[in-house]
Amino acid sequence: GRVSDAELSREDVVYGTDDRLEVYEHPSAAHRAVASSAVAMEMSASWLDESNPSNVRITYTRTLGEANMLCAGERFADQIEPGTCSGTLIDARHILTAGHCMDAPTDCDGSTAWVFGFAYEAAGTLAPLTSADVYRCARVVALRNDAGVDYAVVQLDRAVVGHTPATVRALTGSLSTGTALTLIGHPNGLPMKIASGGAVLSTDVDTLHASLDAFSGNSGSGV
């Protein structure tokens, strides 16, 4: 379809090549390991069938193409998009995400869930999920969503089992312009994608600007 002038004036979503890959496709074993173990997706708990703890199912059926009226042939158009935000496990019971993902009462009243490992394990095959992949928010430990600062730390309802937290690096000083970056999360609420090929464009006191291929749903993604 034709791209309108209004669409052309929006901020970039994809910088150059669309670098998003399925987790199993990504060449970095280190990034695949973090993705599979530590990255979670926030979604409505109403779309989960948890009747069988050894086979938890996502019942949501709308595809990205249906949700956005995409033209035929657009990437990932046939994949379901149940997610609302992304997050990263930073210790046995806490997820780091975006502040705007957790600033409503419904984000921590049990009506949403954090699901680990929602990803393709092979072409056309989603990885199986169990009760060890599904958690609820118990409380929001820290939250900021103002003046350009946007983060939250979520305490889960129980200690996470079967997943290894990501290593969080304490940053002293700012990252250099041009530093390579990789984004891991759920763009548009899709099954997990790893997007490398990004870089730091500029930094200030609280934020950095980067050329990562980030979409709605990537909010809270680990970088």
N, C-alpha and C positions, 0 to 999 in steps of 0.2 A: 504494500500500500504506500501511498504518498505520505511523506513526513511533512507536517505542517511547520510554518514559521515559528509558532509557539513552542513546538517540541524541539526545534533546533536551538531555541534560546535557553533551554534548561541546562543545568549543570551536567557535566559528563557523568555517565554511569559506567560505561566501558571506555577505557583509555587504550586506543590502538586496538590490538587483538583482544578478543574476549578470552581471557586466560582460565576461565572456570573449567575444572575437570572433576569427574567423579573421583571419589576417594581412591578406589582401586586403580584408577588410571594414572595417578600422580607418580612421577618418577622418584620422589623423595621418600624413603622408608621412614625417616624421622617425622615428616609431616603426616604421613599416613598413620603412624602410630599415635600421634597426638589427636588426630581427627577421630580415630576409632575409639579412643579411650576417654578423652577429656571434653569433647564438644557436645553440647546439648541444645535442643530446640524447645522453645516454649510454644505450647499449643493449647487449645481448648480441650479440657479433659472429656468433654462430651463426645469427642471423636475417637475415644479409646474404648476398645472392648478388652477389659482386663479379667474376664471370667475364667480364663485359663492362664495361670501365672507363667507357665512355660511357653506360651504362645500369645503374647499380647498383640492385638491387631489395631491398626489405624483404619477406621471405617470411613473417613473422609474420602470423597470420590472426585471432587472438582479438580480439573487439570489447570495448569498455568495458561494453556491456550484458551480454555473456556472462560477463565476468570478475567482475562485481559483481551479477549477477542483477537488473538494473534493471527497473523497470516500463516498460511501453510509453510512448513519448513523452518519456522523459528526454533531456536535451540530450546530444548527441554519442554516444549509445548505440551507433550503428552504425559508429563509427570504431575502427580498431585502436589498441592501446595498448602498443606494444613498449618504450617508454622507461622508464628507472629514475630518471634525474636530468636536470637542465638545467645549462647553463653558458654563459658569455659569453667570447668571444675578446677578449683585452685587449692582445695584440700578435701579431706574426706567428707565434708558436709557443706561446703560453700561454693557457690557459683558466682563468677564475675560477669556482669552483663551491663547493659545500658540503663541509665536512670529512667529514661522515658518508657522503658519496658516494664517498670515496676512501680509506677507512681499512681496507680489506681487501686482501690480496695480489692477489686476483682482479681488483681494479679497475685494475691496472696490469701485467697479465701477458700482454696481447694478447687475452684472451678477451672484453673489452668494446671497444666502439668509440664514438667521438664523431662524430655525424652532423650536419652543418649543413644547414639548409633543408628539414627535414622538415615540410612545411606544405601546406595547400591553396592553390593558385593561382587557383582558381575553384570554384564549387559542385560538389562531388563529384569534383574533379580534383586529385590530389596533384601537387606540383611534381616534375619529373624530378630524379634524383640521378646524379652521376657520381663517379669516384674522387677528384675535387678536393673533394668534400663529406665524405669519410670519412677519419678519422684514428684512431690508437691512442695510448694514454698511453705515453710514454717513461720518465718519472719524475715523482714528486710533489715539487715544489720546496718547498712550504710547506704545513703542515697543522695545524689546531687543531680539536678537537672536545671541548671541556671547559668547564665553568663558564659555559655559555651562549654561548661563542664557537665558531663553526662555519664554517670556511672552508678552502678548499684552492686552491692554484695548481698546475695540471697542465702539464707540458711535453709537447707532442705529439711524435710520432715524426718529424715533418718540418715544415718551414715551410708554413703554410697559404697556398694560392693561390686567387684568385678571391673572397676574402672580405676585408672591411675591418674591422679591430678596432673595438670600441666605445671611445669616449672615456671614460676613467676620471677622475672628478673628485676631487681631493684635498679632503676635507671638514675645514674648520677650525671647531670648535665643533659643536653639535648642530643638527639640523634643527628648525625651529619646528613646534610642534603645528599640525596642519591643512595642512601642506605637501602638495600633490597628488602622488600617486605612480602609476606605471604598472608593471605586472609583465609580463615577456615570458619565456615558457618553455613547458614541456610538462606541463600538469596531467594527473595520472593516466597519464603516458606517452603522451598523445595527440599528434597533429600540433599544431604550435606554435599557441599562442593569445596574444593581447595583451589584458590586463585593465587597463583604466584605472578611474577612479572611486574609487581608494583614497586614503588620507590618513594622515599620521603621527598616531598617537594619543598616544604618549609616547616619551621617550628616556631612556637612561642611558648609562654610560660606553662600553659595548661594543655595545649593541643598540638597535634602535628597534622599537616596536610599532605596527602599521599595520593598517588595515582593507582589506587586499588580498584578493581572491578566490583564495587559494592552496590547492593540493591536493597530495597525495603525487605526486611526479614534478616538482613545481615546485622542489624542493630544488636550490639553486644558481642559480635564475633571477636574471637581472639585474633591478634595480628602477630 
